[in-house]
């Protein structure tokens, strides 16, 4: 049975998703466009970035600050759309490793796990950023 193992870096400016087989498969800005009249989410990532200056009545929202979730609704929408774009299968749920700051509190860690589980992950593993950086450098 095929399984998806993906790594997710929730950065303040961009979100990166990587798989073991293919490396980095997804890299988009972590922003969302929200309609100010109805509070609906219009677009996320590159599509939201392209809307700047072209569509009236919308705000650009950056839901992450210093690696911490500030806007849960927008963060959930970002993660759901991005993971569904990488893992097209609705039957096989991915195991996700999420890179988080080392100084994250328990409540903030629970918010990250909850957001990724809501996106359809089977299991969520939190990895501290210094550990992830050391692994990426080959130490």
VENPE-V83934 format. One record per backbone hydrogen bond with DSSP energy under -0.5 kcal/mol. NH is the residue of the N-H (numbers start at 0). CO is the residue of the C=O. If there is no record, write none. Layout:
# VENPE-V83934
((NH	CO) (NH	CO))
This chain:
# VENPE-V83934
((4	2) (5	94) (6	17) (7	96) (8	15) (9	7) (9	98) (10	8) (10	13) (14	27) (15	8) (16	25) (17	6) (18	22) (19	4) (22	18) (24	16) (25	16) (27	14) (29	12) (30	28) (31	60) (32	42) (33	31) (33	58) (34	39) (35	56) (36	56) (38	34) (41	32) (41	39) (42	32) (44	30) (46	43) (48	44) (49	45) (50	46) (51	48) (53	50) (54	50) (58	33) (60	31) (60	58) (62	60) (64	67) (67	64) (69	62) (70	62) (71	69) (74	70) (75	71) (76	72) (77	73) (78	74) (79	75) (80	76) (81	77) (82	78) (83	79) (84	80) (85	81) (86	82) (87	85) (92	90) (94	3) (95	122) (96	5) (97	95) (97	124) (98	7) (99	97) (99	126) (103	100) (108	104) (109	105) (110	106) (111	107) (112	108) (113	109) (114	110) (115	111) (116	112) (117	113) (118	114) (119	116) (120	115) (121	93) (122	93) (124	95) (126	97) (128	99) (131	127) (132	128) (133	129) (134	130) (135	131) (136	132) (137	134) (138	133))
